[in-house]
Amino acid sequence: MSTIRRQLPNPAELLELMQFRRPDLDGKRRRLSRALTIADLRRIAKRRTPAAAFDYTDGAADAEISLARARQAFRDIEFHPSILRDVSHVDTSTTIFGGPSALPFGIAPTGFTRLMQTEGEIAGAGAAGAAGIPFTLSTLGTTSIEDVKAANPAGRNWFQLYVMRQREISYGLVERAARAGFDTLFFTVDTPVAGARLRDKRNGFSIPPQLSLGTVINAIPRPWWWFDFLTTPPLEFASLSSTGGTVGELLDAAMDPSISFDDLEIIRSLWPGKIVIKGVQNVEDSKKLVDLGVDGLVLSNHGGRQLDRAPVPFHLLPDVVREVGADTEVAIDTGIMDGADIVAAIAMGAKFTLVGRAYLYGLMAGGRAGVDRMIEILTEQIVRTMKLLQVQTLDELTPAHVTQLERLVPRERARARI
């Protein structure tokens, strides 16, 4: 029986094996570099942001079932990789709604954005432009159409529209976005009224924030947020500043239960670029919209923030693509927390994806640098997933690469199996 020969360690060899990382004195860069996932960015964001602002991003409607199901749907997939294919280089670029994108995702429209972190839409638009992906400004954004264009002058800017009770306000926003060179309009159709955002009600969420003893106690360990908030321009809905009124009045004006297909026709007549319908949640409406000649669809339940227990967009995707995918481009949002989620959506037929909470987690974690890090994380995950699936381009992804595992099965289908 042989024995291992032992010797005293050579100090020079030990020094080669024990390479200490040089300390980074930049706190923001240090914490962002340690974030390896969107969930990591979320944890940083929660530490650095008062509860009311964080919960506005993190929360959803009622019991938040829609959001939980959407995220679970992406977990409940099985990938099927190919083998022995050269993936030394992969191409993540695509075209969507008449233009290019370096990656198969863009930044979704978000409201109240500067309340999350004061750089707000400027950080998002600048990061999107640098990465070569589209940025979408919300009607309830806190940076003006013109300032977003200035922050992303050469990139693709999209505008998300609520048709309001005062139609002239909506028409004016459409015309401003067109003059500023925005190339795509998202006509949003899932908000006849606001969903029951219970976290916001419990937190007394408003602009400006309504201070209470609990608010102050929660803010004590987050002085940097209050310093930014108090030393930057006051928050307002920049695109709606001419309307006046309270936040509640503005929200009430922005969501109109009387909108109809007639409004779609009017907006189409005003908008010179691509028009995409956001908030589609069934096959029948998808077919009707395609028959009406829209340029694209976004399958979305508003991030779970409107009707709780709404359809899961990722589950709906294969059926919609089968019916209308040959005639129009279909994008998807809600529940995306990983680059693998994006790859799965593309494989199941989506032409593009949109991320909202992931973007805001990055913003709250580190402003513009945090948004850049969010894009880096998703990009790394997309590239790695594509290489492990052994596909070189997004076009090579097909439903054969993904199985959607079933957790929630409608009772009719379950009975049919008995």
GULO-5432 format. One record per residue (C-alpha): residue number from 0; residue in three letters; x, y, z. Coordinates in pm, whole numbers. Layout:
// GULO-5432
> NUM,ALA,X,Y,Z
...
***
This chain:
// GULO-5432
> 0,MET,0,0,0
> 1,SER,154,330,-113
> 2,THR,162,639,103
> 3,ILE,148,1004,5
> 4,ARG,481,1178,38
> 5,ARG,443,1493,245
> 6,GLN,660,1803,247
> 7,LEU,663,2148,395
> 8,PRO,479,2401,174
> 9,ASN,690,2628,-40
> 10,PRO,609,2991,57
> 11,ALA,646,3106,-305
> 12,GLU,394,2847,-424
> 13,LEU,155,2947,-146
> 14,LEU,165,3307,-262
> 15,GLU,73,3197,-615
> 16,LEU,-224,2997,-484
> 17,MET,-350,3268,-248
> 18,GLN,-422,3567,-469
> 19,PHE,-615,3819,-263
> 20,ARG,-871,4037,-438
> 21,ARG,-778,4403,-438
> 22,PRO,-1033,4591,-226
> 23,ASP,-1271,4818,-417
> 24,LEU,-1326,5143,-230
> 25,ASP,-1623,5241,-449
> 26,GLY,-1921,5119,-247
> 27,LYS,-2171,5129,-533
> 28,ARG,-1943,4943,-772
> 29,ARG,-1860,4689,-502
> 30,ARG,-2220,4603,-417
> 31,LEU,-2328,4589,-782
> 32,SER,-2039,4363,-878
> 33,ARG,-2151,4118,-612
> 34,ALA,-2500,4103,-763
> 35,LEU,-2503,3793,-984
> 36,THR,-2879,3765,-1038
> 37,ILE,-3183,3991,-1057
> 38,ALA,-3282,3850,-718
> 39,ASP,-2952,3986,-582
> 40,LEU,-3037,4330,-721
> 41,ARG,-3380,4304,-559
> 42,ARG,-3223,4236,-219
> 43,ILE,-2994,4539,-255
> 44,ALA,-3288,4752,-370
> 45,LYS,-3496,4651,-69
> 46,ARG,-3216,4749,170
> 47,ARG,-3169,5090,9
> 48,THR,-3526,5201,-61
> 49,PRO,-3807,5303,177
> 50,ALA,-4085,5046,200
> 51,ALA,-4351,5251,19
> 52,ALA,-4136,5302,-291
> 53,PHE,-3996,4948,-291
> 54,ASP,-4339,4791,-245
> 55,TYR,-4482,4995,-532
> 56,THR,-4232,4815,-757
> 57,ASP,-4232,4477,-590
> 58,GLY,-4603,4440,-524
> 59,ALA,-4899,4339,-738
> 60,ALA,-5279,4337,-710
> 61,ASP,-5488,4180,-434
> 62,ALA,-5321,3857,-313
> 63,GLU,-5049,3886,-582
> 64,ILE,-5143,3547,-725
> 65,SER,-5097,3653,-1089
> 66,LEU,-4739,3761,-1030
> 67,ALA,-4650,3448,-835
> 68,ARG,-4799,3226,-1107
> 69,ALA,-4615,3414,-1382
> 70,ARG,-4280,3365,-1211
> 71,GLN,-4358,3003,-1134
> 72,ALA,-4445,2941,-1499
> 73,PHE,-4087,3024,-1599
> 74,ARG,-3951,2797,-1327
> 75,ASP,-4174,2517,-1452
> 76,ILE,-3991,2461,-1779
> 77,GLU,-3755,2193,-1898
> 78,PHE,-3488,2277,-2156
> 79,HIS,-3384,2030,-2427
> 80,PRO,-3030,2108,-2547
> 81,SER,-2872,1994,-2871
> 82,ILE,-2516,1861,-2878
> 83,LEU,-2190,1891,-3072
> 84,ARG,-2262,2230,-3229
> 85,ASP,-2019,2516,-3253
> 86,VAL,-2133,2788,-3013
> 87,SER,-1805,2972,-2973
> 88,HIS,-2002,3276,-3083
> 89,VAL,-2375,3346,-3041
> 90,ASP,-2579,3631,-3185
> 91,THR,-2838,3780,-2948
> 92,SER,-2963,4047,-3188
> 93,THR,-3311,4064,-3333
> 94,THR,-3552,4296,-3510
> 95,ILE,-3877,4403,-3350
> 96,PHE,-4153,4641,-3455
> 97,GLY,-3961,4766,-3754
> 98,GLY,-3618,4817,-3600
> 99,PRO,-3315,4647,-3445
> 100,SER,-3240,4543,-3089
> 101,ALA,-2906,4405,-2975
> 102,LEU,-3085,4179,-2726
> 103,PRO,-3424,4004,-2718
> 104,PHE,-3554,4229,-2440
> 105,GLY,-3628,4594,-2381
> 106,ILE,-3723,4810,-2085
> 107,ALA,-4095,4810,-2008
> 108,PRO,-4294,5123,-1920
> 109,THR,-4306,5202,-1548
> 110,GLY,-4483,5481,-1361
> 111,PHE,-4360,5691,-1067
> 112,THR,-4006,5592,-1167
> 113,ARG,-3812,5879,-1007
> 114,LEU,-3971,5793,-675
> 115,MET,-3785,5460,-685
> 116,GLN,-3453,5638,-745
> 117,THR,-3409,5996,-856
> 118,GLU,-3223,5924,-1181
> 119,GLY,-3543,5756,-1298
> 120,GLU,-3614,5731,-1669
> 121,ILE,-3294,5917,-1758
> 122,ALA,-3096,5623,-1619
> 123,GLY,-3319,5371,-1793
> 124,ALA,-3315,5542,-2131
> 125,GLY,-2941,5603,-2117
> 126,ALA,-2865,5243,-2022
> 127,ALA,-3098,5110,-2293
> 128,GLY,-2935,5329,-2555
> 129,ALA,-2587,5216,-2452
> 130,ALA,-2694,4851,-2472
> 131,GLY,-2872,4893,-2805
> 132,ILE,-3216,4795,-2675
> 133,PRO,-3548,4986,-2675
> 134,PHE,-3669,5197,-2383
> 135,THR,-4041,5250,-2316
> 136,LEU,-4170,5563,-2142
> 137,SER,-4497,5538,-1949
> 138,THR,-4777,5792,-1965
> 139,LEU,-4727,5803,-1586
> 140,GLY,-4350,5843,-1616
> 141,THR,-4172,6112,-1418
> 142,THR,-3949,6234,-1701
> 143,SER,-4082,6415,-2003
> 144,ILE,-4097,6275,-2354
> 145,GLU,-3845,6533,-2468
> 146,ASP,-3599,6464,-2185
> 147,VAL,-3609,6089,-2252
> 148,LYS,-3527,6160,-2615
> 149,ALA,-3235,6377,-2503
> 150,ALA,-3109,6094,-2278
> 151,ASN,-3134,5839,-2561
> 152,PRO,-3095,6049,-2877
> 153,ALA,-2974,5775,-3112
> 154,GLY,-3154,5479,-2959
> 155,ARG,-3506,5343,-2993
> 156,ASN,-3767,5507,-2771
> 157,TRP,-4121,5373,-2737
> 158,PHE,-4420,5540,-2569
> 159,GLN,-4688,5365,-2364
> 160,LEU,-5027,5535,-2386
> 161,TYR,-5326,5537,-2155
> 162,VAL,-5633,5680,-2325
> 163,MET,-5773,5921,-2069
> 164,ARG,-6113,6059,-1995
> 165,GLN,-5994,6388,-2139
> 166,ARG,-5907,6251,-2481
> 167,GLU,-5727,6567,-2589
> 168,ILE,-5455,6501,-2329
> 169,SER,-5388,6157,-2479
> 170,TYR,-5391,6296,-2831
> 171,GLY,-5140,6560,-2729
> 172,LEU,-4906,6299,-2583
> 173,VAL,-4925,6097,-2905
> 174,GLU,-4831,6402,-3108
> 175,ARG,-4544,6496,-2872
> 176,ALA,-4400,6143,-2887
> 177,ALA,-4420,6146,-3266
> 178,ARG,-4245,6485,-3287
> 179,ALA,-3971,6358,-3054
> 180,GLY,-3900,6064,-3287
> 181,PHE,-4040,5779,-3078
> 182,ASP,-4092,5495,-3325
> 183,THR,-4347,5267,-3152
> 184,LEU,-4665,5336,-2954
> 185,PHE,-4793,5088,-2693
> 186,PHE,-5170,5130,-2672
> 187,THR,-5247,4982,-2328
> 188,VAL,-5583,4806,-2296
> 189,ASP,-5582,4628,-1958
> 190,THR,-5650,4927,-1732
> 191,PRO,-6016,5034,-1743
> 192,VAL,-5970,5093,-1370
> 193,ALA,-5672,5060,-1140
> 194,GLY,-5610,4724,-977
> 195,ALA,-5625,4683,-598
> 196,ARG,-5260,4746,-507
> 197,LEU,-5294,4658,-140
> 198,ARG,-4932,4719,-45
> 199,ASP,-4965,5075,-172
> 200,LYS,-5283,5133,26
> 201,ARG,-5124,5001,343
> 202,ASN,-4815,5217,288
> 203,GLY,-5013,5533,207
> 204,PHE,-4822,5554,-122
> 205,SER,-4845,5894,-289
> 206,ILE,-4646,6171,-455
> 207,PRO,-4516,6347,-254
> 208,PRO,-4475,6071,8
> 209,GLN,-4711,6108,303
> 210,LEU,-4496,6101,615
> 211,SER,-4607,5905,920
> 212,LEU,-4420,5774,1222
> 213,GLY,-4378,5440,1044
> 214,THR,-4249,5614,730
> 215,VAL,-3989,5806,928
> 216,ILE,-3876,5496,1120
> 217,ASN,-3844,5301,796
> 218,ALA,-3644,5585,639
> 219,ILE,-3391,5628,922
> 220,PRO,-3150,5359,791
> 221,ARG,-3188,5493,432
> 222,PRO,-3064,5854,451
> 223,TRP,-2917,5841,99
> 224,TRP,-3265,5796,-53
> 225,TRP,-3401,6097,136
> 226,PHE,-3096,6307,46
> 227,ASP,-3153,6232,-323
> 228,PHE,-3526,6293,-292
> 229,LEU,-3491,6627,-114
> 230,THR,-3207,6767,-327
> 231,THR,-3349,6694,-674
> 232,PRO,-3643,6850,-865
> 233,PRO,-3989,6774,-723
> 234,LEU,-4160,6461,-847
> 235,GLU,-4438,6501,-1099
> 236,PHE,-4587,6320,-1394
> 237,ALA,-4371,6505,-1642
> 238,SER,-4582,6429,-1947
> 239,LEU,-4902,6529,-1765
> 240,SER,-4784,6836,-1577
> 241,SER,-5031,7060,-1758
> 242,THR,-5332,6872,-1623
> 243,GLY,-5299,6979,-1262
> 244,GLY,-5479,6798,-979
> 245,THR,-5372,6545,-722
> 246,VAL,-5208,6212,-792
> 247,GLY,-5539,6040,-734
> 248,GLU,-5712,6268,-981
> 249,LEU,-5443,6210,-1241
> 250,LEU,-5469,5832,-1203
> 251,ASP,-5845,5851,-1223
> 252,ALA,-5814,6058,-1540
> 253,ALA,-5556,5820,-1690
> 254,MET,-5774,5508,-1660
> 255,ASP,-6103,5524,-1846
> 256,PRO,-6350,5232,-1845
> 257,SER,-6517,5367,-2159
> 258,ILE,-6229,5310,-2403
> 259,SER,-6317,5099,-2707
> 260,PHE,-6201,4991,-3050
> 261,ASP,-6312,5334,-3174
> 262,ASP,-6034,5487,-2965
> 263,LEU,-5785,5251,-3124
> 264,GLU,-5887,5375,-3467
> 265,ILE,-5846,5740,-3366
> 266,ILE,-5503,5682,-3213
> 267,ARG,-5393,5495,-3526
> 268,SER,-5489,5796,-3735
> 269,LEU,-5269,6021,-3520
> 270,TRP,-4963,5796,-3492
> 271,PRO,-4719,5769,-3785
> 272,GLY,-4510,5480,-3646
> 273,LYS,-4575,5125,-3534
> 274,ILE,-4876,5070,-3307
> 275,VAL,-4867,4776,-3065
> 276,ILE,-5147,4666,-2832
> 277,LYS,-5025,4597,-2477
> 278,GLY,-5231,4395,-2232
> 279,VAL,-5376,4128,-2462
> 280,GLN,-5491,3825,-2258
> 281,ASN,-5673,3583,-2487
> 282,VAL,-5656,3430,-2833
> 283,GLU,-5984,3577,-2960
> 284,ASP,-5878,3937,-2896
> 285,SER,-5540,3864,-3054
> 286,LYS,-5707,3748,-3375
> 287,LYS,-5940,4048,-3385
> 288,LEU,-5654,4293,-3337
> 289,VAL,-5449,4130,-3611
> 290,ASP,-5750,4151,-3843
> 291,LEU,-5761,4523,-3765
> 292,GLY,-5403,4555,-3883
> 293,VAL,-5208,4641,-3568
> 294,ASP,-4832,4603,-3591
> 295,GLY,-4781,4388,-3285
> 296,LEU,-4915,4248,-2958
> 297,VAL,-4775,4238,-2606
> 298,LEU,-4919,3952,-2403
> 299,SER,-4932,4098,-2055
> 300,ASN,-5136,4103,-1737
> 301,HIS,-4968,4430,-1635
> 302,GLY,-4715,4253,-1419
> 303,GLY,-4997,4110,-1209
> 304,ARG,-5094,4463,-1105
> 305,GLN,-5446,4473,-1248
> 306,LEU,-5672,4165,-1241
> 307,ASP,-5542,3909,-996
> 308,ARG,-5567,3549,-1120
> 309,ALA,-5541,3676,-1478
> 310,PRO,-5399,3447,-1748
> 311,VAL,-5025,3383,-1730
> 312,PRO,-4875,3540,-2045
> 313,PHE,-4609,3270,-2084
> 314,HIS,-4880,3001,-2074
> 315,LEU,-5091,3194,-2326
> 316,LEU,-4799,3250,-2562
> 317,PRO,-4801,2920,-2760
> 318,ASP,-5173,2944,-2838
> 319,VAL,-5150,3305,-2957
> 320,VAL,-4841,3241,-3167
> 321,ARG,-5006,2941,-3327
> 322,GLU,-5307,3155,-3428
> 323,VAL,-5148,3487,-3526
> 324,GLY,-4771,3449,-3510
> 325,ALA,-4738,3426,-3887
> 326,ASP,-4918,3758,-3928
> 327,THR,-4783,3979,-3653
> 328,GLU,-4503,4006,-3396
> 329,VAL,-4588,3888,-3046
> 330,ALA,-4398,4011,-2740
> 331,ILE,-4442,3911,-2378
> 332,ASP,-4385,4051,-2030
> 333,THR,-4464,3963,-1665
> 334,GLY,-4261,3739,-1439
> 335,ILE,-3923,3760,-1616
> 336,MET,-3640,3742,-1363
> 337,ASP,-3367,3557,-1552
> 338,GLY,-3213,3548,-1897
> 339,ALA,-3321,3185,-1920
> 340,ASP,-3682,3307,-1892
> 341,ILE,-3622,3526,-2196
> 342,VAL,-3467,3241,-2395
> 343,ALA,-3764,3018,-2306
> 344,ALA,-4010,3284,-2422
> 345,ILE,-3828,3325,-2754
> 346,ALA,-3822,2948,-2802
> 347,MET,-4198,2931,-2744
> 348,GLY,-4259,3186,-3018
> 349,ALA,-4224,3532,-2865
> 350,LYS,-4041,3774,-3088
> 351,PHE,-3940,3995,-2795
> 352,THR,-3971,4040,-2419
> 353,LEU,-4001,4336,-2182
> 354,VAL,-3866,4370,-1827
> 355,GLY,-4011,4613,-1574
> 356,ARG,-3939,4505,-1219
> 357,ALA,-3591,4379,-1308
> 358,TYR,-3514,4726,-1444
> 359,LEU,-3646,4900,-1132
> 360,TYR,-3458,4664,-899
> 361,GLY,-3139,4767,-1079
> 362,LEU,-3235,5134,-1063
> 363,MET,-3303,5120,-688
> 364,ALA,-2983,4923,-630
> 365,GLY,-2755,5173,-800
> 366,GLY,-2912,5428,-1034
> 367,ARG,-2777,5423,-1389
> 368,ALA,-2498,5184,-1289
> 369,GLY,-2757,4949,-1143
> 370,VAL,-2959,4948,-1466
> 371,ASP,-2639,4877,-1659
> 372,ARG,-2570,4587,-1422
> 373,MET,-2923,4452,-1471
> 374,ILE,-2870,4447,-1847
> 375,GLU,-2529,4280,-1801
> 376,ILE,-2678,4007,-1579
> 377,LEU,-2960,3925,-1822
> 378,THR,-2721,3934,-2117
> 379,GLU,-2477,3694,-1952
> 380,GLN,-2763,3457,-1868
> 381,ILE,-2905,3472,-2221
> 382,VAL,-2568,3402,-2382
> 383,ARG,-2487,3119,-2141
> 384,THR,-2829,2958,-2187
> 385,MET,-2803,2978,-2566
> 386,LYS,-2457,2819,-2558
> 387,LEU,-2574,2540,-2329
> 388,LEU,-2871,2478,-2558
> 389,GLN,-2615,2490,-2841
> 390,VAL,-2788,2744,-3063
> 391,GLN,-2604,3027,-3234
> 392,THR,-2894,3263,-3305
> 393,LEU,-3236,3343,-3162
> 394,ASP,-3396,3217,-3483
> 395,GLU,-3266,2868,-3406
> 396,LEU,-3471,2853,-3086
> 397,THR,-3792,2653,-3132
> 398,PRO,-4058,2493,-2909
> 399,ALA,-3854,2173,-2934
> 400,HIS,-3604,2335,-2695
> 401,VAL,-3860,2388,-2417
> 402,THR,-4131,2193,-2241
> 403,GLN,-4380,2389,-2030
> 404,LEU,-4439,2161,-1732
> 405,GLU,-4795,2169,-1603
> 406,ARG,-4867,2266,-1244
> 407,LEU,-5214,2419,-1285
> 408,VAL,-5430,2215,-1524
> 409,PRO,-5788,2324,-1605
> 410,ARG,-6041,2076,-1464
> 411,GLU,-6177,1988,-1810
> 412,ARG,-5833,1876,-1926
> 413,ALA,-5770,1687,-1603
> 414,ARG,-6098,1494,-1643
> 415,ALA,-6014,1408,-2002
> 416,ARG,-5703,1227,-1881
> 417,ILE,-5891,1000,-1642
***
